[in-house]
């Protein structure tokens, strides 16, 4: 069973984002030589498709990053002479730089060089979509969590704004409402709100020491599956979308987490530590299970002693995405719905987790981090290639993507 402290924390350790590794490309030190400084003009020229609305970030060597419009320029002052690495970051997943990125520029004293990045944007990967994001600027990630909606054009709308914890934003199938968890009334309870953050409705009302979390909508929008420890340990429940008719689906002395309905509504996939629980983080060897939507027919899908968690259906219910540390680092995997054919999709030193298929099932959203103070949301192709950052990296801000809707 997970401890009460762990139940209040995000579903997985949040580690710093891959932004410094993938976009800033931490290979550009100060330069080959040090001498008088100069000014460098960086130009962006963007064309085609849906242009990256919020522009880009520019990094010169190890200097602080600067912002740059999609079609604009920025002057970087105080650049040391010698070879300097210049990189363009914050590029939307439907856009790509023509030519090298990063680029090495020779800076000479007395000159004012410039470098131009040509960016071509195509149609949006995964179609038009909205992402439910939870974010905080608390380095300890225990407070300050708010919910945002991010559109496929890169624009972001803040949906909650208070001094409480708002977590796990899950879009309804019609995209009109968002289910989420909040401690605004004392303990973690389930709520819904409109797509613009209005009309907040409380769905559960449990004892002060109870935590309700991990909402997942049925495909017809009539029910919400969730996790609650109201009977002493983490169990899976389902209720009508207005909070009525709560039914308990699992009953055991261990931990069950992150229930997600199949596209046909007939099954629920979830993670559990029932086979090897522990009182120490990560609280046992979590495995992926599936059951019928009424709680019957429970079947185990993974069985290798590693941590496998946070599953979701993919490829119209024929496959399941999940994250696991079976290879030594936490990466995204996909398997057939019967547990066969496990394939690793990410392979790096970061912590990668919370994989969710795009609305058209061609892409996969996931969260990635490399330390405990920062993470960002990424989008990759269904085979794991072409990973691009979606969220705009901001110092000391942790972004976690949770749900994907048209």
Residue pairs with C-beta under 8 A, 6 or more apart in sequence:
1 232
1 233
1 234
1 253
1 254
1 255
1 277
1 279
1 283
2 234
2 255
2 257
2 273
2 283
3 279
3 283
4 209
4 211
4 229
6 281
6 283
7 188
7 211
7 213
7 229
7 234
8 142
8 165
8 183
8 188
8 211
9 141
9 142
10 134
10 141
10 167
10 400
11 214
11 257
11 258
11 309
11 310
11 353
11 354
12 309
12 310
12 323
12 330
12 351
12 353
12 354
13 351
13 372
14 141
14 351
14 369
14 372
14 374
14 375
14 398
14 400
15 350
15 351
15 369
15 370
15 371
15 372
15 374
15 375
16 369
16 370
16 371
16 372
16 373
16 374
16 375
17 368
17 369
17 370
17 374
17 375
17 376
17 389
17 393
17 399
18 348
18 350
18 368
18 369
18 370
18 376
18 378
18 389
19 89
19 374
19 376
19 389
19 393
20 26
20 370
21 348
21 350
21 370
22 387
22 389
23 57
23 59
23 87
23 89
23 90
23 91
23 389
23 393
24 59
24 65
24 87
24 89
25 59
25 85
25 87
25 102
27 85
27 102
28 59
28 60
28 61
28 62
28 84
28 85
28 86
28 87
28 102
28 104
29 61
29 62
29 85
30 61
30 62
30 80
30 82
31 61
31 80
31 81
31 82
31 83
31 84
31 107
32 82
32 83
33 80
33 81
33 82
33 83
34 80
34 81
34 82
35 80
35 81
35 82
35 109
36 81
36 109
36 110
37 77
37 78
37 79
37 80
37 81
38 79
38 80
38 81
38 107
38 108
38 109
38 110
38 111
38 112
38 113
39 75
39 76
39 77
39 78
39 79
39 112
40 60
40 75
40 76
40 79
40 84
40 86
40 105
40 107
40 112
40 113
40 114
40 115
41 73
41 74
41 75
41 76
41 112
41 113
41 114
41 115
42 58
42 60
42 66
42 68
42 73
42 74
42 76
42 86
42 88
42 114
42 115
42 116
42 117
43 72
43 73
43 114
43 115
43 116
43 117
44 55
44 56
44 68
44 69
44 70
44 71
44 72
44 73
44 88
44 116
44 117
44 119
45 71
45 116
45 117
45 118
45 119
46 52
46 70
46 71
46 95
46 119
46 120
46 121
47 119
47 120
47 121
48 120
48 121
48 122
49 94
49 95
49 120
49 121
49 122
49 123
49 124
50 92
50 94
50 121
50 123
50 124
50 152
50 153
51 70
51 71
51 95
51 121
52 70
52 90
52 91
52 92
52 95
52 119
52 121
52 154
53 70
53 153
53 154
53 155
54 90
54 154
54 155
54 392
55 67
55 68
55 69
55 70
55 72
55 90
56 67
56 68
56 69
56 70
56 88
56 89
56 90
56 91
56 117
56 119
57 65
57 66
57 67
57 68
57 88
57 89
57 90
57 392
57 393
58 65
58 66
58 67
58 68
58 74
58 76
58 86
58 87
58 88
58 89
59 65
59 85
59 86
59 87
59 89
59 102
60 76
60 79
60 84
60 85
60 86
61 79
61 80
61 84
61 85
63 76
63 78
63 79
65 89
66 74
66 76
67 74
68 74
68 88
70 119
73 114
79 107
80 107
81 107
81 108
81 109
82 106
82 107
83 104
83 105
83 106
83 107
84 104
84 105
84 106
84 107
85 102
85 103
85 104
85 105
86 102
86 103
86 104
86 105
86 115
87 101
87 102
87 103
88 97
88 101
88 102
88 117
88 119
89 389
89 393
90 389
90 392
90 393
91 97
91 119
91 388
91 389
92 121
92 153
92 154
92 388
92 390
93 124
93 125
93 126
93 363
93 379
93 386
93 388
93 390
94 121
94 122
94 123
94 124
94 125
94 152
95 119
95 120
95 121
95 122
96 119
96 120
97 117
97 118
97 119
98 118
98 119
98 120
99 117
99 118
101 117
103 115
105 113
105 115
106 113
107 113
124 152
124 153
125 358
125 362
125 363
125 379
125 381
126 152
126 358
126 359
126 360
126 362
126 363
126 379
126 404
127 152
127 358
127 359
127 360
127 406
128 151
128 152
128 406
129 151
129 152
129 358
129 359
129 404
129 405
129 406
130 149
130 150
130 151
130 152
130 171
130 175
130 195
130 404
130 405
130 406
131 149
131 150
131 365
131 377
131 390
131 401
131 403
131 404
131 405
132 147
132 148
132 149
132 169
132 170
132 171
132 178
132 401
132 402
132 403
132 404
132 405
133 147
133 148
133 149
133 150
133 156
133 169
133 377
133 391
133 399
133 400
133 401
133 402
134 145
134 146
134 147
134 148
134 166
134 167
134 168
134 169
134 399
134 400
134 402
135 145
135 146
135 148
135 397
135 398
135 399
135 400
136 143
136 144
136 145
136 146
136 397
136 398
137 144
137 396
137 397
137 398
138 144
138 145
139 372
139 373
139 396
141 372
141 398
142 165
143 163
143 165
144 165
145 165
145 166
145 167
146 158
146 159
146 160
146 161
146 162
146 166
147 158
147 159
147 160
147 166
147 167
147 169
147 178
147 180
147 197
148 156
148 157
148 158
148 159
149 156
149 157
149 159
149 169
149 178
149 195
150 156
150 157
150 377
150 390
150 391
151 157
154 390
154 392
156 392
157 196
157 197
158 197
159 169
159 178
159 193
159 196
159 197
160 166
160 180
160 182
160 193
160 197
162 184
164 182
164 183
164 184
165 181
165 182
165 183
165 188
166 180
166 181
166 182
166 184
167 180
167 181
167 182
167 188
167 213
168 179
168 180
168 181
168 213
168 214
168 215
168 402
169 178
169 179
169 180
169 402
169 403
170 178
170 179
170 180
170 215
170 216
170 217
170 224
170 402
170 403
171 177
171 178
171 195
171 217
171 403
171 404
171 405
172 178
172 179
172 192
172 217
172 221
172 241
172 405
173 217
173 218
173 219
173 220
173 221
173 405
174 221
175 195
175 405
175 406
176 194
176 195
177 192
177 193
177 194
177 195
177 241
178 192
178 193
178 194
178 195
178 403
179 190
179 191
179 192
179 203
179 215
179 217
179 224
179 226
179 241
180 190
180 191
180 192
180 193
180 215
181 188
181 189
181 190
181 191
181 211
181 212
181 213
181 214
181 215
182 188
182 189
182 191
183 189
185 202
186 208
187 206
187 207
187 208
187 209
187 210
187 211
188 210
188 211
188 212
188 213
189 202
189 203
189 204
189 205
189 206
189 212
190 202
190 203
190 204
190 212
190 213
190 215
190 224
190 226
190 239
190 243
191 200
191 201
191 202
191 203
192 200
192 201
192 203
192 241
193 199
193 200
193 201
201 242
201 243
202 243
203 224
203 239
203 242
203 243
204 212
204 226
204 228
204 239
204 243
204 246
206 212
206 228
206 230
207 230
210 228
210 229
210 230
211 228
211 229
212 226
212 227
212 228
212 230
213 226
213 227
213 228
214 225
214 226
214 227
214 257
214 258
214 259
215 224
215 225
215 226
216 224
216 225
216 226
216 258
216 259
216 260
216 261
216 268
217 223
217 224
217 225
217 241
217 261
218 224
218 225
218 238
218 261
218 265
218 293
219 261
219 262
219 263
219 264
219 265
220 265
221 241
222 240
222 241
223 238
223 239
223 240
223 241
223 261
224 238
224 239
224 240
224 241
225 236
225 237
225 238
225 249
225 259
225 260
225 261
225 268
226 236
226 237
226 238
226 239
226 259
227 234
227 235
227 236
227 237
227 256
227 257
227 258
227 259
228 234
228 235
228 237
229 235
231 248
231 251
233 252
233 253
233 254
233 255
234 254
234 255
234 256
234 257
235 248
235 249
235 250
235 251
235 252
235 256
236 248
236 249
236 250
236 256
236 259
236 268
236 270
236 295
237 246
237 247
237 248
237 249
238 246
238 247
238 249
238 259
238 293
239 245
239 246
239 247
247 295
248 295
249 259
249 268
249 291
249 294
249 295
250 256
250 270
250 272
250 291
250 295
250 298
252 274
254 272
254 273
254 274
254 277
254 284
255 272
255 273
255 274
255 277
255 283
255 284
256 270
256 271
256 272
256 274
257 270
257 271
257 272
257 286
257 309
257 310
258 270
258 271
258 309
258 310
258 311
259 268
259 269
259 270
260 268
260 269
260 270
260 311
260 312
260 313
261 267
261 268
261 293
261 313
262 268
262 269
262 293
262 313
262 317
263 313
263 316
263 317
264 317
265 293
266 292
266 293
267 290
267 291
267 292
267 293
268 290
268 291
268 292
268 293
269 288
269 289
269 290
269 301
269 311
269 312
269 313
269 320
270 288
270 289
270 290
270 291
270 311
271 286
271 287
271 288
271 289
271 308
271 309
271 310
271 311
271 322
272 286
272 287
272 289
273 283
273 284
273 285
273 286
273 287
275 284
275 285
275 287
275 300
276 284
276 285
276 305
277 283
277 284
278 284
278 285
282 307
285 305
285 306
285 307
286 307
286 308
286 309
287 300
287 301
287 302
287 303
287 308
288 300
288 301
288 302
288 308
288 309
288 311
288 320
288 322
288 339
289 298
289 299
289 300
289 301
290 298
290 299
290 301
290 320
290 337
291 297
291 298
291 299
300 339
301 320
301 335
301 338
301 339
302 308
302 322
302 324
302 335
302 339
302 342
303 339
304 326
306 324
306 325
306 326
307 324
307 325
307 326
307 330
308 322
308 323
308 324
308 326
308 333
309 322
309 323
309 324
309 353
310 322
310 323
310 353
310 354
310 355
311 320
311 321
311 322
312 320
312 321
312 322
312 355
312 356
312 357
313 319
313 320
313 321
313 337
313 357
314 320
314 321
314 334
314 355
314 357
314 361
314 364
314 382
315 357
315 361
315 382
316 361
317 337
318 336
318 337
319 334
319 335
319 336
319 337
320 334
320 335
320 336
320 337
321 332
321 333
321 334
321 355
321 356
321 357
321 364
322 332
322 333
322 334
322 335
322 355
323 330
323 331
323 332
323 333
323 352
323 353
323 354
323 355
323 366
324 330
324 331
324 333
325 331
326 333
327 344
327 347
329 348
329 349
329 350
329 351
330 350
330 351
330 352
330 353
331 344
331 345
331 346
331 347
331 348
331 352
332 344
332 345
332 346
332 352
332 353
332 355
332 364
332 366
332 384
333 342
333 343
333 344
333 345
334 342
334 343
334 345
334 355
335 341
335 342
335 343
344 384
345 355
345 364
345 380
345 383
345 384
346 352
346 366
346 368
346 380
346 384
346 387
347 384
349 370
350 368
350 369
350 370
351 368
351 369
351 370
351 375
352 366
352 367
352 368
353 366
353 367
354 366
354 367
354 400
354 401
354 402
355 364
355 365
355 366
356 364
356 365
356 366
356 401
356 402
356 403
356 404
357 363
357 364
357 365
357 382
357 404
358 364
358 365
358 379
358 404
359 404
359 405
359 406
361 382
362 381
362 382
363 379
363 380
363 381
363 382
364 379
364 380
364 381
364 382
364 384
365 377
365 378
365 379
365 390
365 401
365 404
366 377
366 378
366 380
366 401
367 375
367 376
367 377
367 378
367 399
367 400
367 401
368 375
368 376
368 377
368 378
368 387
369 375
369 376
369 398
373 396
373 398
374 393
374 396
374 397
374 398
375 398
375 399
375 400
376 389
376 390
376 391
376 393
376 399
377 389
377 390
377 391
377 399
377 400
377 401
378 387
378 388
378 389
378 390
379 387
379 388
379 390
380 386
380 387
380 388
390 401
391 399
391 401
